[in-house]
């Protein structure tokens, strides 16, 4: 989520995907695929807290950054 705010969209996605988790590998894949970026400090903190409350053990994919700080063309495919 390029502008995750407090992580509302991501928490809904986690809850939806939790229904499909059957193995520990599925859980690990979910942990690794949740990504978000938030510019402002307080919403970033709330998003990180929200991820922990929804089972993301180490929410290091929620970055404190500005998505619009560089042009879209400079984002590598893996970052998009």
Biopython code that builds the backbone (N, CA, C, O; Angstrom):
import numpy as np
from Bio.PDB.StructureBuilder import StructureBuilder

atoms = [
    (1, "UNK", "N", (0.857, -1.164, 0.000)),
    (1, "UNK", "CA", (0.000, 0.000, 0.000)),
    (1, "UNK", "C", (0.906, 1.232, 0.000)),
    (1, "UNK", "O", (1.624, 1.442, 0.978)),
    (2, "UNK", "N", (0.906, 2.042, -1.037)),
    (2, "UNK", "CA", (1.822, 3.171, -1.143)),
    (2, "UNK", "C", (1.501, 4.349, -0.221)),
    (2, "UNK", "O", (2.336, 5.237, -0.051)),
    (3, "UNK", "N", (0.333, 4.370, 0.362)),
    (3, "UNK", "CA", (-0.038, 5.402, 1.328)),
    (3, "UNK", "C", (-0.906, 4.735, 2.383)),
    (3, "UNK", "O", (-2.122, 4.926, 2.401)),
    (4, "UNK", "N", (-0.290, 3.956, 3.258)),
    (4, "UNK", "CA", (-1.055, 3.045, 4.117)),
    (4, "UNK", "C", (-1.756, 3.707, 5.292)),
    (4, "UNK", "O", (-2.625, 3.090, 5.909)),
    (5, "UNK", "N", (-1.406, 4.937, 5.618)),
    (5, "UNK", "CA", (-2.071, 5.602, 6.740)),
    (5, "UNK", "C", (-1.895, 4.786, 8.005)),
    (5, "UNK", "O", (-0.769, 4.461, 8.382)),
    (6, "UNK", "N", (-2.987, 4.453, 8.662)),
    (6, "UNK", "CA", (-2.912, 3.657, 9.887)),
    (6, "UNK", "C", (-2.980, 2.160, 9.618)),
    (6, "UNK", "O", (-2.990, 1.358, 10.552)),
    (7, "UNK", "N", (-3.026, 1.787, 8.355)),
    (7, "UNK", "CA", (-2.987, 0.375, 7.990)),
    (7, "UNK", "C", (-4.344, -0.299, 7.866)),
    (7, "UNK", "O", (-4.425, -1.526, 7.910)),
    (8, "UNK", "N", (-5.399, 0.469, 7.713)),
    (8, "UNK", "CA", (-6.748, -0.107, 7.620)),
    (8, "UNK", "C", (-6.921, -1.070, 6.461)),
    (8, "UNK", "O", (-7.467, -2.159, 6.636)),
    (9, "UNK", "N", (-6.463, -0.681, 5.281)),
    (9, "UNK", "CA", (-6.573, -1.563, 4.111)),
    (9, "UNK", "C", (-5.752, -2.827, 4.323)),
    (9, "UNK", "O", (-6.200, -3.928, 4.003)),
    (10, "UNK", "N", (-4.552, -2.666, 4.864)),
    (10, "UNK", "CA", (-3.687, -3.821, 5.082)),
    (10, "UNK", "C", (-4.281, -4.784, 6.111)),
    (10, "UNK", "O", (-4.179, -6.000, 5.945)),
    (11, "UNK", "N", (-4.896, -4.260, 7.168)),
    (11, "UNK", "CA", (-5.500, -5.149, 8.166)),
    (11, "UNK", "C", (-6.669, -5.922, 7.571)),
    (11, "UNK", "O", (-6.861, -7.094, 7.892)),
    (12, "UNK", "N", (-7.451, -5.280, 6.709)),
    (12, "UNK", "CA", (-8.545, -5.987, 6.023)),
    (12, "UNK", "C", (-7.987, -7.087, 5.122)),
    (12, "UNK", "O", (-8.545, -8.182, 5.050)),
    (13, "UNK", "N", (-6.888, -6.787, 4.439)),
    (13, "UNK", "CA", (-6.252, -7.786, 3.583)),
    (13, "UNK", "C", (-5.735, -8.950, 4.416)),
    (13, "UNK", "O", (-5.878, -10.107, 4.021)),
    (14, "UNK", "N", (-5.136, -8.654, 5.567)),
    (14, "UNK", "CA", (-4.634, -9.710, 6.449)),
    (14, "UNK", "C", (-5.771, -10.595, 6.920)),
    (14, "UNK", "O", (-5.657, -11.821, 6.885)),
    (15, "UNK", "N", (-6.868, -9.990, 7.362)),
    (15, "UNK", "CA", (-8.018, -10.768, 7.835)),
    (15, "UNK", "C", (-8.580, -11.647, 6.726)),
    (15, "UNK", "O", (-8.957, -12.793, 6.971)),
    (16, "UNK", "N", (-8.638, -11.122, 5.517)),
    (16, "UNK", "CA", (-9.137, -11.907, 4.385)),
    (16, "UNK", "C", (-8.193, -13.074, 4.084)),
    (16, "UNK", "O", (-8.644, -14.199, 3.869)),
    (17, "UNK", "N", (-6.897, -12.807, 4.070)),
    (17, "UNK", "CA", (-5.920, -13.851, 3.745)),
    (17, "UNK", "C", (-5.752, -14.870, 4.868)),
    (17, "UNK", "O", (-5.368, -16.010, 4.606)),
    (18, "UNK", "N", (-6.030, -14.485, 6.112)),
    (18, "UNK", "CA", (-5.927, -15.423, 7.233)),
    (18, "UNK", "C", (-6.846, -16.632, 7.044)),
    (18, "UNK", "O", (-6.542, -17.722, 7.528)),
    (19, "UNK", "N", (-7.955, -16.444, 6.350)),
    (19, "UNK", "CA", (-8.895, -17.546, 6.100)),
    (19, "UNK", "C", (-8.284, -18.607, 5.188)),
    (19, "UNK", "O", (-8.733, -19.753, 5.188)),
    (20, "UNK", "N", (-7.267, -18.238, 4.412)),
    (20, "UNK", "CA", (-6.662, -19.144, 3.450)),
    (20, "UNK", "C", (-5.388, -19.814, 3.975)),
    (20, "UNK", "O", (-4.827, -20.679, 3.302)),
    (21, "UNK", "N", (-4.936, -19.432, 5.146)),
    (21, "UNK", "CA", (-3.680, -19.968, 5.687)),
    (21, "UNK", "C", (-3.915, -21.369, 6.241)),
    (21, "UNK", "O", (-4.792, -21.596, 7.074)),
    (22, "UNK", "N", (-3.104, -22.297, 5.750)),
    (22, "UNK", "CA", (-3.209, -23.695, 6.189)),
    (22, "UNK", "C", (-1.930, -24.190, 6.858)),
    (22, "UNK", "O", (-1.988, -25.059, 7.727)),
    (23, "UNK", "N", (-0.764, -23.643, 6.461)),
    (23, "UNK", "CA", (0.510, -24.143, 6.972)),
    (23, "UNK", "C", (1.365, -22.996, 7.511)),
    (23, "UNK", "O", (1.044, -21.818, 7.353)),
    (24, "UNK", "N", (2.456, -23.386, 8.148)),
    (24, "UNK", "CA", (3.397, -22.383, 8.651)),
    (24, "UNK", "C", (4.055, -21.624, 7.497)),
    (24, "UNK", "O", (4.385, -20.446, 7.631)),
    (25, "UNK", "N", (4.244, -22.304, 6.367)),
    (25, "UNK", "CA", (4.806, -21.620, 5.194)),
    (25, "UNK", "C", (3.853, -20.552, 4.674)),
    (25, "UNK", "O", (4.287, -19.487, 4.236)),
    (26, "UNK", "N", (2.549, -20.839, 4.724)),
    (26, "UNK", "CA", (1.555, -19.839, 4.321)),
    (26, "UNK", "C", (1.640, -18.615, 5.226)),
    (26, "UNK", "O", (1.584, -17.480, 4.755)),
    (27, "UNK", "N", (1.774, -18.854, 6.528)),
    (27, "UNK", "CA", (1.870, -17.760, 7.501)),
    (27, "UNK", "C", (3.130, -16.926, 7.231)),
    (27, "UNK", "O", (3.090, -15.696, 7.278)),
    (28, "UNK", "N", (4.243, -17.604, 6.950)),
    (28, "UNK", "CA", (5.497, -16.907, 6.662)),
    (28, "UNK", "C", (5.374, -16.067, 5.391)),
    (28, "UNK", "O", (5.859, -14.937, 5.338)),
    (29, "UNK", "N", (4.723, -16.625, 4.368)),
    (29, "UNK", "CA", (4.539, -15.890, 3.114)),
    (29, "UNK", "C", (3.699, -14.637, 3.345)),
    (29, "UNK", "O", (3.998, -13.578, 2.792)),
    (30, "UNK", "N", (2.647, -14.751, 4.163)),
    (30, "UNK", "CA", (1.823, -13.580, 4.478)),
    (30, "UNK", "C", (2.662, -12.519, 5.193)),
    (30, "UNK", "O", (2.570, -11.332, 4.879)),
    (31, "UNK", "N", (3.481, -12.954, 6.156)),
    (31, "UNK", "CA", (4.339, -12.028, 6.894)),
    (31, "UNK", "C", (5.257, -11.247, 5.952)),
    (31, "UNK", "O", (5.519, -10.064, 6.168)),
    (32, "UNK", "N", (5.742, -11.919, 4.908)),
    (32, "UNK", "CA", (6.702, -11.307, 3.993)),
    (32, "UNK", "C", (6.061, -10.448, 2.903)),
    (32, "UNK", "O", (6.736, -9.612, 2.302)),
    (33, "UNK", "N", (4.774, -10.643, 2.643)),
    (33, "UNK", "CA", (4.156, -9.960, 1.506)),
    (33, "UNK", "C", (3.367, -8.704, 1.874)),
    (33, "UNK", "O", (2.937, -7.968, 0.985)),
    (34, "UNK", "N", (3.172, -8.453, 3.145)),
    (34, "UNK", "CA", (2.467, -7.240, 3.554)),
    (34, "UNK", "C", (3.459, -6.080, 3.542)),
    (34, "UNK", "O", (4.431, -6.081, 4.298)),
    (35, "UNK", "N", (3.211, -5.090, 2.682)),
    (35, "UNK", "CA", (4.096, -3.928, 2.547)),
    (35, "UNK", "C", (3.273, -2.648, 2.582)),
    (35, "UNK", "O", (2.164, -2.592, 2.051)),
    (36, "UNK", "N", (3.829, -1.627, 3.211)),
    (36, "UNK", "CA", (3.173, -0.331, 3.243)),
    (36, "UNK", "C", (4.182, 0.784, 3.427)),
    (36, "UNK", "O", (5.287, 0.572, 3.927)),
    (37, "UNK", "N", (3.784, 1.967, 3.015)),
    (37, "UNK", "CA", (4.618, 3.165, 3.156)),
    (37, "UNK", "C", (3.729, 4.277, 3.701)),
    (37, "UNK", "O", (2.616, 4.486, 3.219)),
    (38, "UNK", "N", (4.223, 4.979, 4.699)),
    (38, "UNK", "CA", (3.492, 6.125, 5.238)),
    (38, "UNK", "C", (4.473, 7.249, 5.522)),
    (38, "UNK", "O", (5.557, 7.024, 6.059)),
    (39, "UNK", "N", (4.080, 8.456, 5.155)),
    (39, "UNK", "CA", (4.955, 9.621, 5.274)),
    (39, "UNK", "C", (4.955, 10.216, 6.682)),
    (39, "UNK", "O", (6.010, 10.575, 7.205)),
    (40, "UNK", "N", (3.791, 10.318, 7.288)),
    (40, "UNK", "CA", (3.690, 11.012, 8.575)),
    (40, "UNK", "C", (4.013, 10.071, 9.744)),
    (40, "UNK", "O", (3.655, 8.894, 9.710)),
    (41, "UNK", "N", (4.684, 10.588, 10.769)),
    (41, "UNK", "CA", (5.148, 9.738, 11.869)),
    (41, "UNK", "C", (4.041, 9.049, 12.676)),
    (41, "UNK", "O", (4.139, 7.851, 12.940)),
    (42, "UNK", "N", (2.999, 9.774, 13.069)),
    (42, "UNK", "CA", (1.968, 9.159, 13.904)),
    (42, "UNK", "C", (1.193, 8.069, 13.165)),
    (42, "UNK", "O", (1.038, 6.979, 13.716)),
    (43, "UNK", "N", (0.697, 8.305, 11.941)),
    (43, "UNK", "CA", (0.038, 7.210, 11.231)),
    (43, "UNK", "C", (0.977, 6.020, 10.987)),
    (43, "UNK", "O", (0.535, 4.871, 11.006)),
    (44, "UNK", "N", (2.266, 6.288, 10.760)),
    (44, "UNK", "CA", (3.227, 5.200, 10.580)),
    (44, "UNK", "C", (3.304, 4.348, 11.843)),
    (44, "UNK", "O", (3.293, 3.119, 11.769)),
    (45, "UNK", "N", (3.381, 4.996, 12.991)),
    (45, "UNK", "CA", (3.411, 4.279, 14.264)),
    (45, "UNK", "C", (2.130, 3.472, 14.465)),
    (45, "UNK", "O", (2.177, 2.325, 14.911)),
    (46, "UNK", "N", (0.994, 4.070, 14.136)),
    (46, "UNK", "CA", (-0.282, 3.365, 14.279)),
    (46, "UNK", "C", (-0.382, 2.187, 13.317)),
    (46, "UNK", "O", (-0.922, 1.141, 13.680)),
    (47, "UNK", "N", (0.126, 2.336, 12.103)),
    (47, "UNK", "CA", (0.119, 1.232, 11.139)),
    (47, "UNK", "C", (0.988, 0.088, 11.636)),
    (47, "UNK", "O", (0.601, -1.077, 11.537)),
    (48, "UNK", "N", (2.154, 0.410, 12.166)),
    (48, "UNK", "CA", (3.040, -0.617, 12.706)),
    (48, "UNK", "C", (2.365, -1.355, 13.855)),
    (48, "UNK", "O", (2.414, -2.583, 13.927)),
    (49, "UNK", "N", (1.734, -0.601, 14.754)),
    (49, "UNK", "CA", (1.012, -1.200, 15.876)),
    (49, "UNK", "C", (-0.135, -2.067, 15.376)),
    (49, "UNK", "O", (-0.362, -3.161, 15.893)),
    (50, "UNK", "N", (-0.853, -1.584, 14.379)),
    (50, "UNK", "CA", (-1.971, -2.331, 13.792)),
    (50, "UNK", "C", (-1.490, -3.663, 13.201)),
    (50, "UNK", "O", (-2.168, -4.683, 13.332)),
    (51, "UNK", "N", (-0.341, -3.651, 12.563)),
    (51, "UNK", "CA", (0.205, -4.892, 11.992)),
    (51, "UNK", "C", (0.518, -5.901, 13.091)),
    (51, "UNK", "O", (0.236, -7.090, 12.941)),
    (52, "UNK", "N", (1.094, -5.437, 14.184)),
    (52, "UNK", "CA", (1.397, -6.322, 15.310)),
    (52, "UNK", "C", (0.106, -6.903, 15.878)),
    (52, "UNK", "O", (0.038, -8.098, 16.166)),
    (53, "UNK", "N", (-0.913, -6.068, 16.039)),
    (53, "UNK", "CA", (-2.189, -6.530, 16.584)),
    (53, "UNK", "C", (-2.897, -7.524, 15.668)),
    (53, "UNK", "O", (-3.746, -8.292, 16.120)),
    (54, "UNK", "N", (-2.549, -7.508, 14.380)),
    (54, "UNK", "CA", (-3.178, -8.422, 13.428)),
    (54, "UNK", "C", (-2.260, -9.578, 13.025)),
    (54, "UNK", "O", (-2.459, -10.207, 11.986)),
    (55, "UNK", "N", (-1.258, -9.848, 13.855)),
    (55, "UNK", "CA", (-0.469, -11.055, 13.684)),
    (55, "UNK", "C", (0.798, -10.936, 12.863)),
    (55, "UNK", "O", (1.472, -11.942, 12.639)),
    (56, "UNK", "N", (1.145, -9.744, 12.407)),
    (56, "UNK", "CA", (2.415, -9.566, 11.702)),
    (56, "UNK", "C", (3.473, -9.369, 12.789)),
    (56, "UNK", "O", (3.533, -8.316, 13.423)),
    (57, "UNK", "N", (4.297, -10.381, 12.994)),
    (57, "UNK", "CA", (5.202, -10.399, 14.139)),
    (57, "UNK", "C", (6.247, -9.285, 14.094)),
    (57, "UNK", "O", (6.488, -8.622, 15.104)),
    (58, "UNK", "N", (6.865, -9.074, 12.936)),
    (58, "UNK", "CA", (7.880, -8.027, 12.782)),
    (58, "UNK", "C", (7.477, -7.174, 11.585)),
    (58, "UNK", "O", (7.825, -7.500, 10.450)),
    (59, "UNK", "N", (6.747, -6.086, 11.824)),
    (59, "UNK", "CA", (6.236, -5.280, 10.703)),
    (59, "UNK", "C", (7.275, -4.349, 10.098)),
    (59, "UNK", "O", (7.039, -3.147, 9.984)),
    (60, "UNK", "N", (8.424, -4.895, 9.708)),
    (60, "UNK", "CA", (9.472, -4.052, 9.147)),
    (60, "UNK", "C", (9.208, -3.677, 7.690)),
    (60, "UNK", "O", (9.978, -2.913, 7.108)),
    (61, "UNK", "N", (8.135, -4.197, 7.088)),
    (61, "UNK", "CA", (7.777, -3.816, 5.724)),
    (61, "UNK", "C", (6.908, -2.559, 5.695)),
    (61, "UNK", "O", (6.547, -2.082, 4.619)),
    (62, "UNK", "N", (6.576, -2.028, 6.849)),
    (62, "UNK", "CA", (5.846, -0.763, 6.909)),
    (62, "UNK", "C", (6.901, 0.328, 7.057)),
    (62, "UNK", "O", (7.424, 0.563, 8.146)),
    (63, "UNK", "N", (7.199, 0.982, 5.953)),
    (63, "UNK", "CA", (8.291, 1.959, 5.924)),
    (63, "UNK", "C", (7.789, 3.363, 6.205)),
    (63, "UNK", "O", (6.675, 3.732, 5.833)),
    (64, "UNK", "N", (8.637, 4.140, 6.869)),
    (64, "UNK", "CA", (8.365, 5.566, 7.075)),
    (64, "UNK", "C", (9.085, 6.301, 5.961)),
    (64, "UNK", "O", (10.288, 6.548, 6.044)),
    (65, "UNK", "N", (8.344, 6.648, 4.919)),
    (65, "UNK", "CA", (8.938, 7.219, 3.714)),
    (65, "UNK", "C", (7.858, 7.975, 2.957)),
    (65, "UNK", "O", (6.688, 7.946, 3.341)),
    (66, "UNK", "N", (8.244, 8.645, 1.891)),
    (66, "UNK", "CA", (7.311, 9.372, 1.035)),
    (66, "UNK", "C", (7.306, 8.709, -0.338)),
    (66, "UNK", "O", (8.298, 8.790, -1.064)),
    (67, "UNK", "N", (6.238, 8.074, -0.693)),
    (67, "UNK", "CA", (6.122, 7.379, -1.970)),
    (67, "UNK", "C", (6.293, 8.324, -3.150)),
    (67, "UNK", "O", (6.812, 7.926, -4.194)),
    (68, "UNK", "N", (5.867, 9.557, -2.996)),
    (68, "UNK", "CA", (5.908, 10.518, -4.101)),
    (68, "UNK", "C", (7.231, 11.285, -4.179)),
    (68, "UNK", "O", (7.357, 12.212, -4.980)),
    (69, "UNK", "N", (8.204, 10.917, -3.371)),
    (69, "UNK", "CA", (9.476, 11.640, -3.358)),
    (69, "UNK", "C", (10.314, 11.386, -4.607)),
    (69, "UNK", "O", (11.234, 12.145, -4.912)),
    (70, "UNK", "N", (9.991, 10.319, -5.321)),
    (70, "UNK", "CA", (10.721, 10.039, -6.562)),
    (70, "UNK", "C", (9.737, 9.568, -7.626)),
    (70, "UNK", "O", (8.667, 9.057, -7.296)),
    (71, "UNK", "N", (10.087, 9.737, -8.896)),
    (71, "UNK", "CA", (9.170, 9.370, -9.974)),
    (71, "UNK", "C", (8.910, 7.855, -10.026)),
    (71, "UNK", "O", (9.759, 7.053, -9.639)),
    (72, "UNK", "N", (7.750, 7.497, -10.499)),
    (72, "UNK", "CA", (7.356, 6.086, -10.593)),
    (72, "UNK", "C", (8.350, 5.276, -11.418)),
    (72, "UNK", "O", (8.613, 4.116, -11.101)),
    (73, "UNK", "N", (8.890, 5.853, -12.440)),
    (73, "UNK", "CA", (9.824, 5.141, -13.323)),
    (73, "UNK", "C", (11.087, 4.682, -12.584)),
    (73, "UNK", "O", (11.730, 3.715, -12.991)),
    (74, "UNK", "N", (11.436, 5.374, -11.505)),
    (74, "UNK", "CA", (12.642, 5.010, -10.761)),
    (74, "UNK", "C", (12.413, 3.857, -9.777)),
    (74, "UNK", "O", (13.378, 3.310, -9.242)),
    (75, "UNK", "N", (11.155, 3.479, -9.531)),
    (75, "UNK", "CA", (10.862, 2.350, -8.655)),
    (75, "UNK", "C", (11.120, 1.051, -9.406)),
    (75, "UNK", "O", (10.587, 0.848, -10.497)),
    (76, "UNK", "N", (11.913, 0.193, -8.844)),
    (76, "UNK", "CA", (12.175, -1.117, -9.458)),
    (76, "UNK", "C", (10.919, -1.964, -9.377)),
    (76, "UNK", "O", (10.076, -1.721, -8.513)),
    (77, "UNK", "N", (10.767, -2.960, -10.257)),
    (77, "UNK", "CA", (9.566, -3.816, -10.234)),
    (77, "UNK", "C", (9.316, -4.461, -8.871)),
    (77, "UNK", "O", (8.165, -4.607, -8.459)),
    (78, "UNK", "N", (10.374, -4.843, -8.173)),
    (78, "UNK", "CA", (10.202, -5.478, -6.870)),
    (78, "UNK", "C", (9.643, -4.493, -5.834)),
    (78, "UNK", "O", (8.993, -4.913, -4.878)),
    (79, "UNK", "N", (9.887, -3.198, -6.011)),
    (79, "UNK", "CA", (9.419, -2.185, -5.069)),
    (79, "UNK", "C", (7.985, -1.742, -5.345)),
    (79, "UNK", "O", (7.351, -1.132, -4.484)),
    (80, "UNK", "N", (7.479, -2.036, -6.514)),
    (80, "UNK", "CA", (6.142, -1.554, -6.892)),
    (80, "UNK", "C", (5.043, -2.349, -6.243)),
    (80, "UNK", "O", (3.865, -2.066, -6.461)),
]
sb = StructureBuilder()
sb.init_structure("model")
sb.init_model(0)
sb.init_chain("A")
sb.init_seg("    ")
for serial, (resi, resn, name, xyz) in enumerate(atoms, 1):
    if name == "N":
        sb.init_residue(resn, " ", resi, " ")
    sb.init_atom(name, np.array(xyz, "f"), 0.0, 1.0, " ", f" {name:<3s}", serial, name[0])
structure = sb.get_structure()
